[in-house]
Structures are given as C-alpha cells and as structure tokens.
Amino acid sequence: MVFHTILRFLHIIFFAAWFGSVLTSLFFLKAVESNLTGNDGNHIEFAQLLKRFLKLETKVADVAVIGVILSGILLAVFYHGWSTWVFVKSLLIVLQIALTIGYIIRSVHTLTYPCSKREYENWYRLFGISLTMFALVFIVTFFLL
C-alpha cells in the first residue's frame, strides 16, 4: 500500500511539474513579447534569453514527462490494470506530446526575432494545443477513471 501511495504521489508531482513548466513558459513568453516583436534594438539579447530559458524548461519538462509515463506504467502494471480508460489516457498523453513536438517543429522553431505579432501568436497556439490536451487528460482522469 505504501508503494502505491508513493507511485501516485510521484505521478501527480511529475504531472504538476510538466503542467507548471508549460504555464511558466506561457507567462515568460507573454512577458518578453514586446521585446521580441518590436524594433527597439535589444531583440538579440531577448532572443538569447528565450533560447536559454527554453533549454532549461525543456530539461524540466522532459524529466516530468518521462516521470509521468514511467509512474503511469508502474501504476497500471501493479495496481490499476490496463483498462480501456488507462489506454485512452495513455493515448492522450502520446497525442499531446506528438502534437506539441509537431507544432514546435512546423511553426515555432522557424521563428526569427524580431518577428511580427502575428508570427509570435504561433507561441500562443502552441500553448492552446498543450492546455487543451491537459484539460482532456484531466477530464478522463477525474471523470472517467
């Protein structure tokens, strides 16, 4: 019983770290938007700051995602079994990762700074995808499992 509690605790902590890293990125990008879309001349510094921030944020998010996946697998194997809803939740997480990475490669990775506000909105669309997928996972977890 203690192992189950520890696994659930870790699963929740990793999920919270993943969600927190996404929200932190959203707030950071909103804070530096005017410096990356304007022509005030310091966009190079802010682009470097953004690159450094994203490198650190990615490390946290990667550890959190791996932790969510591993703890989820262990919970399914030892305690919950592989029910339909466990598969649905797993597929939603895989879909979230695929959509996020795909959108980053297609629309965000290609941005150069300074950019227009319209181009910068690609960042917000990325967060729309991520937060929508988080909401779907929460709905499945809390109402269907």
TAKADA-V828694 format. One record per backbone hydrogen bond with DSSP energy under -0.5 kcal/mol. CO is the residue of the C=O (numbers start at 1). NH is the residue of the N-H. Records with the same first field share a line. If there is no record, write none. Layout:
# TAKADA-V828694
CO: NH, NH
This chain:
# TAKADA-V828694
1: 5
2: 6
3: 7
4: 8
5: 9
6: 10
7: 11
8: 12
9: 13
10: 14
11: 15
12: 16
13: 17
14: 18
15: 19
16: 20
17: 21
18: 22
19: 23
20: 24
21: 25
22: 26
23: 27
24: 28
25: 29
26: 30
27: 31
28: 32
29: 33
30: 33
32: 35, 36
33: 36, 37
34: 38
36: 114, 115
42: 46
43: 47
44: 48
45: 49
46: 50
47: 51
48: 52
49: 53
50: 54
51: 55
52: 56
53: 57
54: 58
55: 59
56: 60
57: 61
58: 62
59: 63
60: 64
61: 65
62: 66
63: 67
64: 68
65: 69
66: 70
67: 71
68: 72
69: 73
70: 74
71: 75
72: 76
73: 77
74: 78
75: 79, 80
76: 81
81: 83
83: 87
84: 88
85: 89
86: 90
87: 91
88: 92
89: 93
90: 94
91: 95
92: 96
93: 97
94: 98
95: 99
96: 100
97: 101
98: 102
99: 103
100: 104
101: 105
102: 106
103: 107, 108
104: 108, 109
108: 111
116: 120
117: 121
119: 122
120: 123, 124
121: 125
122: 126
123: 127
124: 128
125: 129
126: 130
127: 131
128: 132
129: 133
130: 134
131: 135
132: 136
133: 137
134: 138
135: 139
136: 140
137: 141
138: 142
139: 143, 144
140: 144, 145
